Amino acid sequence: MDKDYIVRATAADAQIRAFAATTRNLVEEMRRIHNTSPVASAALGRLLTGGVMMGAMMKGEDDLLTLQVKGDGPIGGMTVTADSKGNVKGYANDAQVLLPAGANGKLDVGRAVGKGALRVIKDMGLKEPYVGQTILQTGEIAEDLTYYFAASEQIPSSVGLGVLMEKDNTVKQAGGFIIQLMPFAEEEVIARLEAGLQKFTSVTSVLEAGNSPEQMLEGLLAGLSMQVVDVMDAGYRCDCSKSRVERAIISIGKREIGEMIAEGKEIEAGCQFCNKKYTFTVEELKGMLAHTE
């Protein structure tokens, strides 16, 4: 089983920066944890792949990136959180959503997500996190991230994401790329990049043909003297703990905690990202009540 990793590269004398990733194992881990339907596996798998690459763009050790997709489709919404070290986790509001394939025979992610908004939250240790919000363009995720980069960060970008499922609904391939033009990119470089993007088939077909993320970028950036800058392992990792879940319970407020105590039974609270369960006794709930505003 090949490991998941992210490649960071530059091309055309740093006029282009690029990222590519293979994420089959982490998307399969997400599918196993959440028991996602095929269309939810594809939707959340794409968002996880985009998120893990965007996380790798951040500089700080403790920087955190959150992607939130809220749509009017049956999946309801998705949340993905990534750090700058290749760790990512996520969940969908309705992980079991079932939909017939689209007209092209592919999983209809756009319909599952529907119309809505994409929020990008970057917590870089400043007083306030950076929040960018854009309208979903297609709900297919890659185009939505492409639009986000152009509209919110003013960076012309091209994003490709893909998840290919096996007949038994496990994940066969998953990965993606993000290519960005720097402000000083020359016309000739832009034209070459556009030609490379036009020839490109799809992320999953390139991976399925046995290509690595490096080879994927070499194809996209042909003739632009690409150089790999960095390679980073990627994985689905949840860092939840009992104290973190406790903080979440405290945040729901005095009245709700009071009601739980009144029932006189211990409660079980789960982490949305990894489904791990934590049990809190009535005594622990009373202790939490003392910490609420």
Stockholm file with secondary structure:
# STOCKHOLM 1.0

chainA/1-293         MDKDYIVRATAADAQIRAFAATTRNLVEEMRRIHNTSPVASAALGRLLTGGVMMGAMMKGEDDLLTLQVKGDGPIGGMTVTADSKGNVKGYANDAQVLLPAGANGKLDVGRAVGKGALRVIKDMGLKEPYVGQTILQTGEIAEDLTYYFAASEQIPSSVGLGVLMEKDNTVKQAGGFIIQLMPFAEEEVIARLEAGLQKFTSVTSVLEAGNSPEQMLEGLLAGLSMQVVDVMDAGYRCDCSKSRVERAIISIGKREIGEMIAEGKEIEAGCQFCNKKYTFTVEELKGMLAHTE
#=GR chainA/1-293 SS CCCCEEEEEEETTTTEEEEEEECHHHHHHHHHHHTCCHHHHHHHHHHHHHHHHHHHTCCSTTCEEEEEEEESSTTCEEEEEEETTSEEEEEESSTTCCCCCCTTSSCCHHHHHCSEEEEEEEECSSSSCEEEEEECSSSSSHHHHHHHHHHHSCCCEEEEEEEEECTTSSEEEEEEEEEEECTTCCHHHHHHHHHHHHHCCCHHHHHHTTCCHHHHHHHHTTTSCCEEEEEEECEECCCCCHHHHHHHHHHTCHHHHHHHHHHTSCEEEECTTTCCEEEECHHHHHHHHTTCC
#=GC SS_cons         CCCCEEEEEEETTTTEEEEEEECHHHHHHHHHHHTCCHHHHHHHHHHHHHHHHHHHTCCSTTCEEEEEEEESSTTCEEEEEEETTSEEEEEESSTTCCCCCCTTSSCCHHHHHCSEEEEEEEECSSSSCEEEEEECSSSSSHHHHHHHHHHHSCCCEEEEEEEEECTTSSEEEEEEEEEEECTTCCHHHHHHHHHHHHHCCCHHHHHHTTCCHHHHHHHHTTTSCCEEEEEEECEECCCCCHHHHHHHHHHTCHHHHHHHHHHTSCEEEECTTTCCEEEECHHHHHHHHTTCC
//
